[in-house]
């Protein structure tokens, strides 16, 4: 049964057309990052960047090197689109994109992480077997079919993303419209729709459709009677997100994913009318099936487990951020805060106050005021700077944070020397003060 589900041959038109869209979109993302000024603001203007902890050696290229870097990624995206040396082009893009992802956290986005995962999946898929320069140069690789697992791994990955995105919204601040109201209040200047977005009924609609769409869209796309309705809902949902939240290629990538849910004949008739439609029914079980089962099981168990890890870490993830990343917790809260660093020379007792604004860009100041891992990293950087001057120092942080417009309260224990604290990737840090978010909310209300 499982062999038939995964290794039955099906028409490959959806994968082929998706590759074209995918290549175009990743090229648009990288060229767009240059043209919109993102590369300059996130990678060139900062004196240094906050990396994934443990990868501090990944700093931007000097001068205008990052423009060239992103330009190369854009070209690689176009090569993926036309299917020229597909795996080499996509492999290089995947490495370069992953490096950028790990290089900076000031503009962290779940969609950037998703793009890494899709790149990894696309690397193993035979997406260049048709409508590609590779197939034209080497006709022996040309195929009009593919194993069904090529479709199902994409579908299952999307199901994980959307399901966790829905479940993460089932918490008080989302359900009482606080989050959506805060998000929309920042859009009141938008032409034509700004005032409309401030209406309570809009907040109610977005709140509940956000939960229901994420939870149901994959099952509804899979079921033929509801497929067109689900596609129309996807079109409205993702275009709304693109216009209101301006989140790059993700809405359009999400629409491209719907190719995997429609019948091959439908996709062929719209995009590739000259392609021969595969009408066979072979089940071709490969010799590597046990390796495939093992690798796929491990991969998807990790994907299912990572978003759950915050439940095993003390306190509320909204407050501590521990377990937030890689968990599909998208647009769930707004945070504001500040941090001041007190540097104490251990030998002389001399004290100096350090203000992040003297070191960081405005974007970086936002995260060094609210995110514990970045606060810790900045303390470590200051420690290294003073050590280079021959000083042994202790570093204490005065910090206050507001979650979803609650009153501010201290996040960091001011009595703890952060310079001496190790970073624990999967454990709670005791120098984080308790959240009491619900008590704060009750006081505010």
ZADRENSE-149544 format. One record per residue (C-alpha): x, y, z; residue in one letter; chain. Coordinates in Angstrom, 1 decimal, decimal comma. Layout:
BEGIN
+--------+--------+--------+------+------+
:      u :      v :      w : code : unit :
+--------+--------+--------+------+------+
:      X :      Y :      Z :    A :    A :
...
+--------+--------+--------+------+------+
***
This chain:
BEGIN
+--------+--------+--------+------+------+
:      u :      v :      w : code : unit :
+--------+--------+--------+------+------+
:    0,0 :    0,0 :    0,0 :    X :    A :
:    2,7 :    2,5 :    1,0 :    X :    A :
:    4,9 :    1,4 :   -1,9 :    X :    A :
:    2,0 :    2,1 :   -4,3 :    X :    A :
:    1,3 :    5,5 :   -2,7 :    X :    A :
:    4,8 :    6,7 :   -2,9 :    X :    A :
:    6,3 :    4,9 :   -6,0 :    X :    A :
:    3,5 :    4,9 :   -8,4 :    X :    A :
:    4,4 :    6,9 :  -11,5 :    X :    A :
:    2,4 :   10,1 :  -12,1 :    X :    A :
:    2,7 :   13,0 :  -14,6 :    X :    A :
:    5,5 :   15,4 :  -13,7 :    X :    A :
:    3,9 :   18,6 :  -15,1 :    X :    A :
:    3,2 :   20,1 :  -11,7 :    X :    A :
:    6,8 :   19,7 :  -10,6 :    X :    A :
:    8,2 :   21,1 :  -13,9 :    X :    A :
:    6,0 :   24,2 :  -13,9 :    X :    A :
:    6,6 :   24,7 :  -10,2 :    X :    A :
:   10,4 :   24,7 :  -10,9 :    X :    A :
:   10,0 :   27,5 :  -13,4 :    X :    A :
:    7,9 :   29,6 :  -11,0 :    X :    A :
:   10,3 :   28,7 :   -8,1 :    X :    A :
:   13,4 :   29,7 :  -10,0 :    X :    A :
:   11,8 :   33,0 :  -11,1 :    X :    A :
:   10,6 :   33,8 :   -7,5 :    X :    A :
:   14,0 :   33,1 :   -5,8 :    X :    A :
:   15,6 :   35,3 :   -8,5 :    X :    A :
:   13,0 :   38,0 :   -7,8 :    X :    A :
:   13,7 :   37,7 :   -4,0 :    X :    A :
:   17,4 :   38,2 :   -4,3 :    X :    A :
:   17,4 :   40,9 :   -7,0 :    X :    A :
:   14,6 :   42,6 :   -5,1 :    X :    A :
:   16,7 :   42,6 :   -1,9 :    X :    A :
:   19,2 :   44,7 :   -3,7 :    X :    A :
:   16,7 :   47,1 :   -5,4 :    X :    A :
:   14,6 :   47,7 :   -2,3 :    X :    A :
:   17,6 :   48,5 :   -0,2 :    X :    A :
:   17,3 :   45,4 :    2,1 :    X :    A :
:   20,9 :   44,3 :    1,4 :    X :    A :
:   22,2 :   47,7 :    2,3 :    X :    A :
:   20,1 :   48,0 :    5,5 :    X :    A :
:   20,5 :   44,5 :    6,8 :    X :    A :
:   24,1 :   43,6 :    5,6 :    X :    A :
:   26,1 :   46,6 :    4,5 :    X :    A :
:   25,1 :   49,4 :    6,8 :    X :    A :
:   25,6 :   47,5 :   10,2 :    X :    A :
:   29,0 :   47,5 :   11,7 :    X :    A :
:   28,4 :   43,8 :   12,4 :    X :    A :
:   25,5 :   41,4 :   12,3 :    X :    A :
:   23,8 :   39,2 :   14,9 :    X :    A :
:   24,3 :   35,7 :   13,5 :    X :    A :
:   22,8 :   32,3 :   14,6 :    X :    A :
:   24,7 :   31,6 :   17,8 :    X :    A :
:   27,8 :   29,6 :   17,0 :    X :    A :
:   28,2 :   31,1 :   13,5 :    X :    A :
:   29,7 :   34,5 :   14,4 :    X :    A :
:   32,4 :   34,0 :   11,8 :    X :    A :
:   29,6 :   34,5 :    9,1 :    X :    A :
:   29,8 :   38,3 :    8,6 :    X :    A :
:   28,9 :   40,2 :    5,4 :    X :    A :
:   31,5 :   40,7 :    2,7 :    X :    A :
:   33,3 :   44,0 :    2,9 :    X :    A :
:   32,4 :   47,1 :    0,8 :    X :    A :
:   29,8 :   46,3 :   -1,8 :    X :    A :
:   30,5 :   42,6 :   -1,8 :    X :    A :
:   27,1 :   41,6 :   -0,7 :    X :    A :
:   25,6 :   43,3 :   -3,8 :    X :    A :
:   27,7 :   40,9 :   -5,9 :    X :    A :
:   26,7 :   38,0 :   -3,6 :    X :    A :
:   23,0 :   38,6 :   -4,0 :    X :    A :
:   23,5 :   39,3 :   -7,7 :    X :    A :
:   25,1 :   35,8 :   -8,1 :    X :    A :
:   22,1 :   34,3 :   -6,2 :    X :    A :
:   19,7 :   36,0 :   -8,6 :    X :    A :
:   21,5 :   34,6 :  -11,6 :    X :    A :
:   21,4 :   31,1 :  -10,0 :    X :    A :
:   17,7 :   31,5 :   -9,5 :    X :    A :
:   17,3 :   32,2 :  -13,2 :    X :    A :
:   19,4 :   29,1 :  -14,0 :    X :    A :
:   17,1 :   27,0 :  -11,8 :    X :    A :
:   14,1 :   28,5 :  -13,7 :    X :    A :
:   15,4 :   27,4 :  -17,1 :    X :    A :
:   16,8 :   24,2 :  -15,8 :    X :    A :
:   20,4 :   24,7 :  -16,6 :    X :    A :
:   22,8 :   22,6 :  -14,5 :    X :    A :
:   19,8 :   22,4 :  -12,2 :    X :    A :
:   21,2 :   20,7 :   -9,2 :    X :    A :
:   24,5 :   22,6 :   -9,2 :    X :    A :
:   22,7 :   25,9 :   -9,6 :    X :    A :
:   20,1 :   25,1 :   -6,9 :    X :    A :
:   22,8 :   23,6 :   -4,6 :    X :    A :
:   24,9 :   26,8 :   -4,8 :    X :    A :
:   21,8 :   29,0 :   -4,2 :    X :    A :
:   20,8 :   26,8 :   -1,2 :    X :    A :
:   24,2 :   27,2 :    0,4 :    X :    A :
:   24,4 :   30,9 :   -0,3 :    X :    A :
:   20,8 :   31,6 :    1,0 :    X :    A :
:   21,5 :   29,5 :    4,1 :    X :    A :
:   24,6 :   31,5 :    4,8 :    X :    A :
:   22,6 :   34,8 :    4,6 :    X :    A :
:   19,9 :   33,3 :    6,8 :    X :    A :
:   22,5 :   32,4 :    9,5 :    X :    A :
:   24,4 :   35,6 :    9,0 :    X :    A :
:   21,7 :   38,0 :   10,4 :    X :    A :
:   18,7 :   38,0 :   12,7 :    X :    A :
:   17,6 :   41,6 :   12,6 :    X :    A :
:   15,3 :   40,7 :    9,7 :    X :    A :
:   14,4 :   37,2 :   10,8 :    X :    A :
:   11,5 :   35,7 :    8,9 :    X :    A :
:    9,9 :   32,3 :    9,0 :    X :    A :
:    9,6 :   32,4 :    5,3 :    X :    A :
:   13,4 :   32,6 :    4,9 :    X :    A :
:   13,7 :   29,4 :    6,8 :    X :    A :
:   10,9 :   27,8 :    4,7 :    X :    A :
:   12,8 :   28,7 :    1,6 :    X :    A :
:   15,8 :   26,7 :    2,8 :    X :    A :
:   13,6 :   23,7 :    3,4 :    X :    A :
:   12,0 :   23,9 :   -0,1 :    X :    A :
:   15,4 :   24,3 :   -1,7 :    X :    A :
:   16,6 :   21,2 :    0,1 :    X :    A :
:   13,5 :   19,3 :   -1,1 :    X :    A :
:   13,8 :   20,6 :   -4,6 :    X :    A :
:   17,4 :   19,4 :   -4,7 :    X :    A :
:   16,3 :   15,8 :   -4,5 :    X :    A :
:   13,4 :   16,1 :   -6,9 :    X :    A :
:   13,8 :   15,4 :  -10,7 :    X :    A :
:   12,5 :   18,8 :  -11,6 :    X :    A :
:   14,8 :   19,2 :  -14,6 :    X :    A :
:   13,6 :   16,2 :  -16,6 :    X :    A :
:   11,4 :   18,2 :  -18,8 :    X :    A :
:   11,3 :   21,8 :  -20,2 :    X :    A :
:   14,9 :   22,4 :  -19,2 :    X :    A :
:   18,2 :   23,0 :  -20,8 :    X :    A :
:   19,5 :   19,9 :  -19,0 :    X :    A :
:   17,0 :   17,7 :  -20,8 :    X :    A :
:   17,7 :   19,4 :  -24,1 :    X :    A :
:   21,4 :   18,9 :  -23,7 :    X :    A :
:   21,0 :   15,4 :  -22,5 :    X :    A :
:   17,8 :   13,8 :  -23,9 :    X :    A :
:   18,4 :   10,6 :  -21,9 :    X :    A :
:   17,2 :   12,3 :  -18,8 :    X :    A :
:   14,0 :   13,5 :  -20,3 :    X :    A :
:   10,8 :   12,1 :  -18,6 :    X :    A :
:    7,1 :   12,9 :  -18,6 :    X :    A :
:    6,5 :   11,2 :  -15,3 :    X :    A :
:    7,9 :   11,0 :  -11,7 :    X :    A :
:    7,3 :    8,9 :   -8,6 :    X :    A :
:    4,3 :   10,1 :   -6,5 :    X :    A :
:    6,6 :   10,8 :   -3,5 :    X :    A :
:    7,9 :   13,9 :   -5,3 :    X :    A :
:    4,4 :   15,4 :   -4,9 :    X :    A :
:    3,7 :   14,1 :   -1,4 :    X :    A :
:    6,9 :   15,4 :    0,3 :    X :    A :
:    5,9 :   18,9 :   -0,8 :    X :    A :
:    2,3 :   18,4 :    0,4 :    X :    A :
:    3,4 :   17,0 :    3,8 :    X :    A :
:    5,9 :   19,8 :    4,3 :    X :    A :
:    3,2 :   22,4 :    3,6 :    X :    A :
:    0,7 :   20,6 :    5,9 :    X :    A :
:    3,2 :   20,9 :    8,8 :    X :    A :
:    3,8 :   24,6 :    8,2 :    X :    A :
:    0,1 :   25,6 :    7,8 :    X :    A :
:   -1,1 :   23,4 :   10,7 :    X :    A :
:    1,4 :   24,7 :   13,2 :    X :    A :
:    0,7 :   28,3 :   12,0 :    X :    A :
:   -2,9 :   27,7 :   12,8 :    X :    A :
:   -2,4 :   26,1 :   16,2 :    X :    A :
:    0,0 :   28,8 :   17,3 :    X :    A :
:   -2,8 :   31,3 :   16,9 :    X :    A :
:   -4,9 :   29,6 :   19,6 :    X :    A :
:   -3,9 :   31,8 :   22,4 :    X :    A :
:   -5,6 :   34,7 :   24,2 :    X :    A :
:   -4,0 :   37,6 :   22,5 :    X :    A :
:   -4,9 :   36,3 :   19,1 :    X :    A :
:   -8,4 :   35,2 :   20,0 :    X :    A :
:   -9,4 :   38,5 :   21,6 :    X :    A :
:   -8,2 :   40,4 :   18,5 :    X :    A :
:   -5,3 :   42,1 :   20,3 :    X :    A :
:   -2,7 :   40,9 :   17,9 :    X :    A :
:   -4,6 :   41,7 :   14,7 :    X :    A :
:   -5,7 :   45,1 :   16,1 :    X :    A :
:   -2,0 :   46,0 :   16,8 :    X :    A :
:   -0,9 :   44,8 :   13,4 :    X :    A :
:   -3,6 :   46,8 :   11,6 :    X :    A :
:   -2,9 :   49,9 :   13,6 :    X :    A :
:    0,5 :   50,2 :   11,9 :    X :    A :
:   -1,2 :   50,2 :    8,5 :    X :    A :
:   -3,6 :   53,1 :    9,0 :    X :    A :
:   -1,6 :   55,2 :    6,6 :    X :    A :
:   -2,2 :   52,8 :    3,6 :    X :    A :
:   -3,9 :   54,4 :    0,7 :    X :    A :
:   -7,6 :   53,5 :    0,4 :    X :    A :
:   -7,5 :   50,5 :    2,7 :    X :    A :
:   -5,8 :   52,1 :    5,8 :    X :    A :
:   -9,0 :   53,3 :    7,4 :    X :    A :
:  -10,9 :   50,1 :    6,5 :    X :    A :
:   -8,3 :   48,0 :    8,3 :    X :    A :
:   -9,0 :   49,8 :   11,6 :    X :    A :
:  -12,6 :   48,5 :   11,8 :    X :    A :
:  -13,4 :   45,9 :   14,5 :    X :    A :
:  -15,2 :   43,6 :   12,1 :    X :    A :
:  -12,1 :   43,5 :    9,9 :    X :    A :
:  -10,1 :   42,4 :   13,0 :    X :    A :
:  -12,6 :   39,7 :   13,8 :    X :    A :
:  -12,7 :   38,4 :   10,2 :    X :    A :
:   -8,8 :   38,3 :    9,9 :    X :    A :
:   -8,5 :   36,6 :   13,3 :    X :    A :
:  -10,8 :   33,7 :   12,6 :    X :    A :
:  -10,1 :   33,3 :    8,9 :    X :    A :
:   -6,4 :   33,2 :    9,8 :    X :    A :
:   -7,0 :   30,2 :   12,0 :    X :    A :
:   -9,4 :   28,4 :    9,7 :    X :    A :
:   -7,4 :   29,0 :    6,5 :    X :    A :
:   -4,2 :   27,7 :    7,9 :    X :    A :
:   -5,9 :   24,7 :    9,4 :    X :    A :
:   -8,0 :   23,7 :    6,5 :    X :    A :
:   -6,4 :   24,9 :    3,3 :    X :    A :
:   -4,3 :   21,7 :    2,7 :    X :    A :
:   -7,2 :   19,2 :    3,3 :    X :    A :
:   -9,5 :   21,3 :    1,2 :    X :    A :
:   -7,0 :   21,5 :   -1,7 :    X :    A :
:   -6,5 :   17,7 :   -1,5 :    X :    A :
:  -10,3 :   17,1 :   -1,8 :    X :    A :
:  -11,4 :   17,6 :   -5,4 :    X :    A :
:  -15,0 :   19,0 :   -4,6 :    X :    A :
:  -13,5 :   21,8 :   -2,5 :    X :    A :
:  -10,3 :   22,3 :   -4,5 :    X :    A :
:  -11,4 :   25,3 :   -6,6 :    X :    A :
:  -12,9 :   27,0 :   -3,5 :    X :    A :
:   -9,7 :   26,5 :   -1,6 :    X :    A :
:   -7,6 :   27,9 :   -4,5 :    X :    A :
:   -9,8 :   31,0 :   -4,6 :    X :    A :
:   -9,5 :   31,4 :   -0,8 :    X :    A :
:   -5,7 :   31,0 :   -1,2 :    X :    A :
:   -5,6 :   33,6 :   -3,9 :    X :    A :
:   -7,5 :   36,2 :   -1,8 :    X :    A :
:   -5,6 :   35,3 :    1,4 :    X :    A :
:   -2,1 :   35,5 :   -0,1 :    X :    A :
:   -2,7 :   38,6 :   -2,2 :    X :    A :
:   -4,1 :   40,3 :    1,0 :    X :    A :
:   -0,9 :   39,3 :    2,9 :    X :    A :
:    1,3 :   40,6 :    0,0 :    X :    A :
:   -0,4 :   44,0 :   -0,1 :    X :    A :
:   -0,9 :   44,5 :    3,6 :    X :    A :
:    2,3 :   42,9 :    5,1 :    X :    A :
:    4,7 :   43,1 :    2,1 :    X :    A :
:    6,4 :   39,8 :    2,9 :    X :    A :
:    8,3 :   39,3 :   -0,3 :    X :    A :
:    7,8 :   36,2 :   -2,5 :    X :    A :
:    6,1 :   34,0 :    0,1 :    X :    A :
:    2,5 :   34,7 :   -0,9 :    X :    A :
:    3,3 :   34,0 :   -4,6 :    X :    A :
:    5,4 :   30,9 :   -3,6 :    X :    A :
:    2,4 :   29,7 :   -1,7 :    X :    A :
:    0,2 :   30,1 :   -4,7 :    X :    A :
:    2,7 :   28,2 :   -6,8 :    X :    A :
:    2,5 :   25,3 :   -4,4 :    X :    A :
:   -1,2 :   24,8 :   -5,4 :    X :    A :
:    0,1 :   23,3 :   -8,6 :    X :    A :
:    0,8 :   20,1 :   -6,7 :    X :    A :
:   -2,9 :   19,7 :   -5,8 :    X :    A :
:   -4,5 :   20,0 :   -9,2 :    X :    A :
:   -4,9 :   17,2 :  -11,7 :    X :    A :
:   -1,9 :   17,0 :  -14,1 :    X :    A :
:   -4,3 :   17,4 :  -17,1 :    X :    A :
:   -5,5 :   20,8 :  -15,7 :    X :    A :
:   -2,0 :   22,1 :  -15,1 :    X :    A :
:   -0,9 :   20,8 :  -18,6 :    X :    A :
:   -3,8 :   22,5 :  -20,3 :    X :    A :
:   -3,0 :   25,8 :  -18,7 :    X :    A :
:    0,8 :   25,9 :  -18,9 :    X :    A :
:    2,2 :   23,2 :  -21,1 :    X :    A :
:   -0,3 :   22,2 :  -23,8 :    X :    A :
:    2,3 :   20,6 :  -26,0 :    X :    A :
:    3,5 :   18,2 :  -23,3 :    X :    A :
:    2,5 :   14,6 :  -23,6 :    X :    A :
:    0,3 :   13,6 :  -20,7 :    X :    A :
:    1,5 :   10,6 :  -18,8 :    X :    A :
:   -1,3 :    8,0 :  -18,6 :    X :    A :
:    0,5 :    5,0 :  -17,3 :    X :    A :
:    0,0 :    3,2 :  -14,0 :    X :    A :
:    3,3 :    1,7 :  -13,2 :    X :    A :
:    4,6 :    1,2 :   -9,7 :    X :    A :
:    8,4 :    1,3 :   -9,8 :    X :    A :
:    9,8 :    0,5 :   -6,4 :    X :    A :
:   13,5 :    1,5 :   -6,3 :    X :    A :
:   16,3 :   -0,4 :   -4,7 :    X :    A :
:   16,9 :    2,5 :   -2,3 :    X :    A :
:   13,4 :    2,4 :   -0,8 :    X :    A :
:   14,5 :    1,6 :    2,7 :    X :    A :
:   17,0 :    4,4 :    2,6 :    X :    A :
:   14,3 :    6,7 :    1,4 :    X :    A :
:   11,9 :    5,7 :    4,2 :    X :    A :
:   14,6 :    6,2 :    6,8 :    X :    A :
:   15,7 :    9,6 :    5,6 :    X :    A :
:   12,2 :   10,8 :    5,1 :    X :    A :
:   11,1 :    9,6 :    8,5 :    X :    A :
:   14,0 :   11,3 :   10,3 :    X :    A :
:   13,4 :   14,6 :    8,3 :    X :    A :
:    9,7 :   14,8 :    9,0 :    X :    A :
:   10,1 :   13,8 :   12,6 :    X :    A :
:   12,5 :   16,7 :   13,1 :    X :    A :
:   10,0 :   19,0 :   11,3 :    X :    A :
:    7,2 :   17,9 :   13,6 :    X :    A :
:    9,3 :   18,1 :   16,7 :    X :    A :
:   11,0 :   21,4 :   16,3 :    X :    A :
:    7,8 :   23,6 :   16,6 :    X :    A :
:    6,9 :   21,7 :   19,8 :    X :    A :
:   10,1 :   22,3 :   21,7 :    X :    A :
:    9,0 :   25,5 :   23,4 :    X :    A :
:    6,4 :   23,5 :   25,4 :    X :    A :
:    9,3 :   21,8 :   27,1 :    X :    A :
:   11,1 :   25,0 :   28,1 :    X :    A :
:   10,0 :   27,0 :   31,1 :    X :    A :
:    7,8 :   30,1 :   30,8 :    X :    A :
:    5,9 :   31,6 :   27,9 :    X :    A :
:    7,7 :   31,6 :   24,5 :    X :    A :
:    6,0 :   35,0 :   23,8 :    X :    A :
:    8,2 :   36,4 :   26,6 :    X :    A :
:   11,4 :   34,4 :   26,5 :    X :    A :
:   11,6 :   33,7 :   22,7 :    X :    A :
:   13,1 :   30,3 :   23,6 :    X :    A :
:   11,8 :   27,9 :   21,0 :    X :    A :
:   10,3 :   30,7 :   18,8 :    X :    A :
:   12,4 :   30,3 :   15,7 :    X :    A :
:   11,9 :   27,4 :   13,3 :    X :    A :
:    8,4 :   26,9 :   14,7 :    X :    A :
:    6,0 :   28,6 :   12,2 :    X :    A :
:    5,0 :   31,2 :   14,8 :    X :    A :
:    4,1 :   33,9 :   12,3 :    X :    A :
:    2,9 :   37,4 :   13,1 :    X :    A :
:    1,7 :   36,4 :   16,6 :    X :    A :
:    2,9 :   39,3 :   18,6 :    X :    A :
:    4,4 :   42,8 :   18,7 :    X :    A :
:    7,3 :   43,6 :   21,1 :    X :    A :
:    9,0 :   46,8 :   22,1 :    X :    A :
:   11,8 :   47,4 :   24,5 :    X :    A :
:   15,2 :   48,8 :   25,3 :    X :    A :
:   18,5 :   47,6 :   26,8 :    X :    A :
:   21,3 :   49,4 :   28,5 :    X :    A :
:   24,6 :   47,6 :   29,2 :    X :    A :
:   26,6 :   48,3 :   32,4 :    X :    A :
:   30,3 :   47,3 :   32,0 :    X :    A :
:   32,2 :   46,8 :   35,2 :    X :    A :
:   36,0 :   46,5 :   35,2 :    X :    A :
:   36,7 :   43,6 :   37,6 :    X :    A :
:   40,1 :   44,9 :   38,6 :    X :    A :
:   39,3 :   48,6 :   39,3 :    X :    A :
:   35,5 :   48,5 :   39,8 :    X :    A :
:   35,2 :   51,3 :   37,2 :    X :    A :
:   31,7 :   51,3 :   35,6 :    X :    A :
:   30,7 :   52,4 :   32,1 :    X :    A :
:   27,3 :   52,5 :   30,6 :    X :    A :
:   27,1 :   51,3 :   27,0 :    X :    A :
:   24,1 :   52,4 :   24,8 :    X :    A :
:   23,4 :   50,1 :   21,8 :    X :    A :
:   22,5 :   53,1 :   19,6 :    X :    A :
:   26,3 :   53,9 :   19,5 :    X :    A :
:   27,0 :   50,5 :   17,9 :    X :    A :
:   23,8 :   49,4 :   16,1 :    X :    A :
:   21,5 :   50,3 :   13,3 :    X :    A :
:   17,9 :   51,2 :   14,1 :    X :    A :
:   16,7 :   47,7 :   13,0 :    X :    A :
:   19,3 :   46,0 :   15,2 :    X :    A :
:   18,3 :   48,2 :   18,2 :    X :    A :
:   14,8 :   46,7 :   18,0 :    X :    A :
:   16,0 :   43,2 :   18,5 :    X :    A :
:   18,7 :   44,0 :   21,1 :    X :    A :
:   15,9 :   45,5 :   23,1 :    X :    A :
:   13,5 :   42,5 :   23,0 :    X :    A :
:   15,3 :   39,3 :   22,1 :    X :    A :
:   17,3 :   37,5 :   24,9 :    X :    A :
:   19,7 :   35,7 :   22,5 :    X :    A :
:   20,6 :   39,0 :   20,8 :    X :    A :
:   21,0 :   40,7 :   24,2 :    X :    A :
:   23,4 :   37,9 :   25,3 :    X :    A :
:   25,3 :   38,1 :   22,0 :    X :    A :
:   25,8 :   41,9 :   22,4 :    X :    A :
:   27,1 :   41,3 :   25,9 :    X :    A :
:   29,5 :   38,8 :   24,5 :    X :    A :
:   30,7 :   41,2 :   21,9 :    X :    A :
:   31,3 :   43,9 :   24,4 :    X :    A :
:   33,2 :   41,4 :   26,6 :    X :    A :
:   35,4 :   40,6 :   23,6 :    X :    A :
:   36,0 :   44,3 :   22,8 :    X :    A :
:   37,0 :   45,1 :   26,4 :    X :    A :
:   39,2 :   41,9 :   26,7 :    X :    A :
:   41,1 :   43,2 :   23,6 :    X :    A :
:   41,9 :   46,3 :   25,6 :    X :    A :
:   43,3 :   44,1 :   28,4 :    X :    A :
:   40,3 :   44,4 :   30,7 :    X :    A :
:   38,4 :   41,7 :   32,4 :    X :    A :
:   34,8 :   42,9 :   32,7 :    X :    A :
:   31,4 :   41,9 :   34,0 :    X :    A :
:   28,4 :   43,0 :   32,0 :    X :    A :
:   24,9 :   43,7 :   33,4 :    X :    A :
:   21,8 :   44,6 :   31,5 :    X :    A :
:   19,0 :   46,9 :   32,4 :    X :    A :
:   16,1 :   46,0 :   30,2 :    X :    A :
:   12,3 :   46,5 :   29,9 :    X :    A :
:   10,0 :   44,9 :   27,3 :    X :    A :
:    6,4 :   45,2 :   26,3 :    X :    A :
:    4,5 :   42,3 :   24,7 :    X :    A :
:    1,4 :   43,2 :   22,6 :    X :    A :
:    1,3 :   46,7 :   24,1 :    X :    A :
:    1,2 :   45,6 :   27,7 :    X :    A :
:    3,0 :   47,7 :   30,3 :    X :    A :
:    6,8 :   47,3 :   30,1 :    X :    A :
:    8,6 :   45,1 :   32,6 :    X :    A :
:   12,1 :   43,8 :   33,1 :    X :    A :
:   13,1 :   40,9 :   31,0 :    X :    A :
:   16,7 :   40,4 :   32,2 :    X :    A :
:   17,9 :   39,9 :   35,8 :    X :    A :
:   20,1 :   43,0 :   36,4 :    X :    A :
:   22,2 :   41,1 :   39,0 :    X :    A :
:   23,5 :   38,5 :   36,5 :    X :    A :
:   26,8 :   39,0 :   34,7 :    X :    A :
:   25,8 :   38,1 :   31,2 :    X :    A :
:   29,4 :   38,0 :   30,1 :    X :    A :
:   29,9 :   35,0 :   32,3 :    X :    A :
:   26,8 :   33,1 :   31,2 :    X :    A :
:   26,9 :   30,3 :   28,7 :    X :    A :
:   24,3 :   30,0 :   26,0 :    X :    A :
:   22,0 :   26,9 :   26,2 :    X :    A :
:   20,3 :   26,1 :   22,9 :    X :    A :
:   17,4 :   24,0 :   24,2 :    X :    A :
:   17,2 :   25,0 :   27,9 :    X :    A :
:   15,7 :   27,9 :   29,8 :    X :    A :
:   18,0 :   30,6 :   30,9 :    X :    A :
:   17,6 :   31,5 :   34,6 :    X :    A :
:   18,6 :   35,1 :   34,0 :    X :    A :
:   15,3 :   35,7 :   32,2 :    X :    A :
:   12,7 :   37,0 :   34,7 :    X :    A :
:    9,2 :   35,4 :   34,8 :    X :    A :
:    6,7 :   36,7 :   32,3 :    X :    A :
:    3,3 :   37,0 :   34,2 :    X :    A :
:    1,8 :   38,0 :   30,8 :    X :    A :
:   -1,7 :   37,1 :   31,8 :    X :    A :
:   -1,5 :   39,1 :   35,0 :    X :    A :
:   -0,2 :   42,0 :   33,0 :    X :    A :
:   -3,1 :   41,7 :   30,6 :    X :    A :
:   -5,6 :   41,7 :   33,5 :    X :    A :
:   -4,0 :   44,9 :   34,9 :    X :    A :
:   -4,0 :   46,6 :   31,5 :    X :    A :
:   -7,7 :   45,6 :   30,8 :    X :    A :
+--------+--------+--------+------+------+
***
